[in-house]
Amino acid sequence: MEQTSKTKSPLLLEACRQLEEYFSHQRKTFQLPTKQAGTPFQQQVWQVLESIPYGETRSYQDIARAIGNPKAMRAVGQANNRNKILILVPCHRVIQKDGQLGGFEFGVDAKKWLLELECQT
């Protein structure tokens, strides 16, 4: 049975609207709650991810330094992997120090596509 807008939560409708704006180059930041369950370390990483500006990237090492743990690059990668609010918490903006894209939940091609989308504005 198809859901109507009357049965969808206001938060879900707002998320859909903001994502549509993002994909049509009309939105660079999201105004949605992004609370997700995770360890204190993961929470620190996700908070830094949210601060990466639209169209920019940071390395895993940059993120590790930003949380005050410069040797935690692998742990930062694992925290990225545990991020379940993709795009809203922009883990696609995190790349390897040598410029390679690294992993992404939906594959490297999707990560590349998102980064290219953000560079088109």
CORNORDA-V212614 format. One record per pair of residues at least 4 apart in sequence whose ideal C-beta (glycine too) atoms are under 7 Angstrom apart, sorted by the first residue. I is the first residue (numbers start at 1). J is the second residue. Records with the same first field share a line. If there is no record, write none. Layout:
# CORNORDA-V212614
I=J ; J
This chain:
# CORNORDA-V212614
3=7 ; 8
5=13
8=12 ; 13
10=14
11=15
12=16
13=17
14=18 ; 32
15=19 ; 32
16=20
17=21
18=22 ; 27 ; 30 ; 31 ; 32
19=23 ; 87
20=24
21=26 ; 27
22=27 ; 87
25=120 ; 121
28=54
29=54
30=88
32=88
34=50 ; 85 ; 88 ; 89
36=84 ; 85
38=42 ; 43 ; 46 ; 82
39=43
40=44
41=45 ; 75 ; 79
42=46 ; 79 ; 82
43=47
44=48 ; 67
45=49 ; 63 ; 67 ; 76 ; 79 ; 80
46=50 ; 79 ; 83 ; 89
48=63 ; 66 ; 67
49=89 ; 90 ; 91 ; 94
50=89
52=56 ; 58 ; 90 ; 93
54=118
55=118 ; 119 ; 121
56=93
57=93 ; 94 ; 95 ; 115
58=62 ; 63 ; 93 ; 94
59=95 ; 96 ; 97
60=64 ; 73 ; 76 ; 77 ; 94 ; 96
61=65 ; 73 ; 97
62=66
63=67 ; 76 ; 94
64=69 ; 70 ; 71 ; 72 ; 73 ; 76
65=70
72=76
73=77
74=78
75=79
76=80
77=81
78=82
79=83
80=91 ; 94
83=89 ; 91
85=89
86=91 ; 105
92=104 ; 111 ; 114 ; 115
94=102
95=99 ; 100 ; 101 ; 102
96=100 ; 102
101=108 ; 111 ; 112
104=108 ; 110 ; 111
106=110
108=112
109=113
110=114
111=115
112=116
113=117
114=118
115=119
116=120
